Amino acid sequence: MSIEGAILIWLAVGAGIAAGVFVVARSAVQLGSVAYRVMEKQLSRQAATRETMLLGGVLFIALFATAIIAGYAIFAIFGSLLESGGAINTLNNGS
């Protein structure tokens, strides 16, 4: 793989993590907004329940997707560090 390709892949990974964090934060703010509108009696309980379920689902999916993307990045970084450092070869050779 070329250097340009590797840079583009890491750019996409970074953008994916940033987007996931943004969606999680935005969903949390929206959940707070729903709670405020219920307290101010601007929103019925049924509508609040629907919105909360939808936002909770979005929050869960965004957390899961961000964890997968970040896990891949961590695995790739540590894998390359271990491979280049010789720790894996030392363990396989028995010395």
C-alpha positions as CSV (number, residue, x, y, z in Angstrom):
1,M,0.0,0.0,0.0
2,S,1.3,3.5,-0.8
3,I,1.8,6.2,1.8
4,E,-1.0,8.2,0.3
5,G,-3.4,5.3,0.7
6,A,-2.4,4.8,4.3
7,I,-2.9,8.5,5.0
8,L,-6.3,8.4,3.4
9,I,-7.3,5.3,5.5
10,W,-6.2,7.0,8.7
11,L,-8.0,10.2,7.7
12,A,-11.2,8.2,7.2
13,V,-10.7,6.4,10.6
14,G,-10.2,9.8,12.3
15,A,-13.2,11.3,10.6
16,G,-15.3,8.3,11.6
17,I,-14.3,8.6,15.2
18,A,-15.0,12.4,15.2
19,A,-18.4,11.9,13.6
20,G,-19.3,9.2,16.1
21,V,-18.3,11.4,19.0
22,F,-20.3,14.3,17.5
23,V,-23.5,12.1,17.1
24,V,-23.1,10.9,20.7
25,A,-22.8,14.4,22.1
26,R,-25.6,15.7,19.9
27,S,-27.9,12.9,21.0
28,A,-27.1,13.6,24.7
29,V,-28.0,17.2,24.2
30,Q,-31.2,16.3,22.5
31,L,-32.1,14.0,25.4
32,G,-31.7,16.9,27.7
33,S,-33.9,19.0,25.5
34,V,-36.6,16.4,25.7
35,A,-36.4,16.3,29.4
36,Y,-36.6,20.1,29.6
37,R,-39.7,20.2,27.3
38,V,-41.4,17.6,29.5
39,M,-40.7,19.6,32.6
40,E,-42.0,22.8,31.0
41,K,-45.1,20.8,29.9
42,Q,-44.4,21.5,26.2
43,L,-44.3,17.9,25.3
44,S,-46.6,15.0,26.3
45,R,-45.4,11.8,28.0
46,Q,-46.1,9.7,24.9
47,A,-44.2,12.0,22.6
48,A,-41.4,12.2,25.0
49,T,-41.2,8.4,25.3
50,R,-41.0,8.1,21.5
51,E,-38.3,10.7,21.2
52,T,-36.3,9.3,24.1
53,M,-36.5,5.8,22.6
54,L,-35.4,7.1,19.2
55,L,-32.6,9.2,20.6
56,G,-31.5,6.4,22.9
57,G,-31.3,4.0,19.9
58,V,-29.2,6.6,17.9
59,L,-27.0,7.0,20.9
60,F,-26.4,3.3,21.3
61,I,-25.7,2.8,17.6
62,A,-23.3,5.7,17.5
63,L,-21.4,4.4,20.5
64,F,-21.2,1.0,19.0
65,A,-20.0,2.2,15.7
66,T,-17.4,4.5,17.3
67,A,-16.2,1.7,19.5
68,I,-15.7,-0.5,16.4
69,I,-13.8,2.1,14.5
70,A,-11.6,3.1,17.5
71,G,-11.0,-0.6,18.3
72,Y,-9.8,-1.2,14.7
73,A,-7.5,1.9,15.0
74,I,-6.1,0.7,18.3
75,F,-5.6,-2.8,17.1
76,A,-3.8,-1.6,13.9
77,I,-1.5,0.8,15.8
78,F,-0.5,-1.7,18.5
79,G,-0.2,-4.5,15.9
80,S,2.2,-2.5,13.9
81,L,4.1,-1.4,17.0
82,L,4.5,-4.9,18.2
83,E,5.4,-6.2,14.8
84,S,8.1,-3.6,14.2
85,G,9.5,-3.8,17.8
86,G,10.2,-7.5,17.5
87,A,8.1,-8.5,20.5
88,I,6.0,-11.0,18.4
89,N,9.1,-12.5,16.8
90,T,10.8,-12.9,20.2
91,L,7.8,-14.8,21.6
92,N,7.6,-17.0,18.5
93,N,11.3,-17.9,18.6
94,G,11.2,-18.9,22.2
95,S,14.0,-16.6,23.3
